[in-house]
Amino acid sequence: MQKETKNILAVLSAAFMSFVGILTETSLNVTFPTMMRQFHVSLDTIQWTTTGYLLAIAIIMICSSYLNDRFTAKQLFVVACLGFMVGSVISAVAPSFPVLLLGRLISALGAGLSTPLMFNLVTEIMPRAKWGVYMGIAGLVIAMAPTLGPAFGGVTTFYLNWRWIFVIVTIITLVVFLAGIFVVGQYHQQVKNSFDWLSFIILSAAFITLTVGVNQISSGLGNPLFWLLLVVTAILLGLFVKRAKSSSKKMLDLAVFKQKSFIFGALAYFLLQFNNIGISFVLPNYIQIVGKQSSLIGGLVLLPGSIIAGLLNPYFGSLYDKVGG
């Protein structure tokens, strides 16, 4: 197999792994009314199958730079696939909500590792002149998966049941794993640096308090717990920045925040994903709970937009190569 073809297949393997990981973020949104009845929990509780999953992904992504230096791409790919499959199987057979949530948190290992791996492979093994095209493919994954999720979840729940969502993604992941293990390799010398556990714990705690705090908005802005958790988050972030400046261990390079282009680009991307994932949560549930429609209708309502957005991403990537940002 030619090296370039093998490299393309390696990027695609990580991309498909990332796709199934992101797909399950929003595919469960359509199933919330059904699972609320089955597990006898509220919407605020059941939504932690998505919120907790995303939170775990964010915490894992904190370590992506260290993990990329410490382990080979193949090792990360194997752990991502196995972790996702184990978590999905647990979720598929979960007899109660706590077991379901446990499975989701284990599954987060797959998405948390595979998405940074996908972008690392693009910049590490693909020609610089083609970064835009392959970043466009990565963008297709990021754009299509969250909005295809409700359609996938809605159709699966309507014709089968929500447990089949995890069965299907496990089968897909197994196929990706068997294909990718032969093309994903080692692309740079591994560096055995020590891990900054204190910074990791501080930043993880900040993410947790921020997430739990934002979820308190449902009780109104006058909720004192909301403001308390935001203050705790600010303190933790301040401690992290202070340690990052004084420690020789660099979990995250804060120097990038000195660049205005990075700050505004990151902010724009955050707001875009906030809208994208937020709408994919609100609309399917509104259509089912308020509109009294089926999970099939709730899922399919987002399908047209996701197809259009996904198909245009590689084209926008090629425009980047031709005319620049």
Summary of the structure (lengths in Angstrom):
residues: 325
radius of gyration: 20.0
end to end distance: 33.8
largest distance: 62.2
contacts: 1098
relative contact order: 0.16
helix: 83%
strand: 0%
